[in-house]
Amino acid sequence: MIIIINGQSREFNTATTLSGVLSELSLDGKVMAAAINMEIIKQNDWKTCVLKDGDKLELLDFVGGG
């Protein structure tokens, strides 16, 4: 299964959840917002949101500055 993450193709062997992707990429606790195919996914739904082949996933974190 191919998922496009922040513009780069990544291959996964099996269907996975958004939370599973973050865990596999060692991004647990680092991502503040996520969108699949331009639709924002609430953090409460990350464990149950199953990604499909060809989905476009955007992962965002917030950086403070001044």
C-alpha positions as CSV (number, residue, x, y, z in Angstrom):
1,M,0.0,0.0,0.0
2,I,1.4,3.4,-1.0
3,I,0.6,6.5,1.1
4,I,1.9,10.0,0.1
5,I,3.2,11.7,3.3
6,N,4.0,15.4,3.0
7,G,4.6,14.9,-0.7
8,Q,6.7,11.7,-0.5
9,S,5.6,8.2,-1.3
10,R,5.9,5.7,1.5
11,E,5.1,2.0,1.2
12,F,3.3,0.1,4.0
13,N,2.9,-3.7,4.0
14,T,-0.6,-3.7,5.5
15,A,-3.5,-1.4,6.1
16,T,-2.8,0.9,9.0
17,T,-4.3,3.7,11.0
18,L,-3.1,7.2,11.2
19,S,-1.8,6.5,14.7
20,G,0.0,3.4,13.3
21,V,1.7,5.5,10.6
22,L,2.9,8.0,13.3
23,S,4.3,5.2,15.4
24,E,6.1,3.6,12.5
25,L,7.7,6.9,11.5
26,S,8.7,7.6,15.2
27,L,6.5,10.7,15.2
28,D,4.3,9.9,18.3
29,G,3.8,13.1,20.2
30,K,5.5,15.3,17.6
31,V,2.6,15.8,15.2
32,M,0.0,18.4,16.2
33,A,-2.3,18.2,13.2
34,A,-3.0,15.7,10.4
35,A,-5.1,15.8,7.2
36,I,-5.9,13.0,4.9
37,N,-6.8,14.0,1.3
38,M,-7.2,17.6,2.5
39,E,-9.6,16.7,5.4
40,I,-8.4,17.5,8.9
41,I,-8.6,14.5,11.2
42,K,-9.2,15.1,14.9
43,Q,-6.6,13.7,17.3
44,N,-9.3,11.7,19.0
45,D,-9.9,9.8,15.7
46,W,-6.2,9.0,14.9
47,K,-6.4,5.5,16.4
48,T,-9.5,4.5,14.4
49,C,-8.8,6.4,11.1
50,V,-7.7,3.7,8.6
51,L,-5.6,4.9,5.6
52,K,-6.2,3.5,2.1
53,D,-3.9,3.0,-0.8
54,G,-3.1,6.3,-2.5
55,D,-4.2,8.5,0.4
56,K,-2.4,11.8,0.7
57,L,-1.4,12.5,4.3
58,E,-0.2,15.8,5.5
59,L,1.4,16.0,9.0
60,L,2.0,19.3,10.7
61,D,3.8,20.4,13.8
62,F,3.8,24.0,15.2
63,V,6.9,25.9,15.7
64,G,6.9,29.0,18.0
65,G,9.0,32.0,17.1
66,G,9.1,35.7,17.5
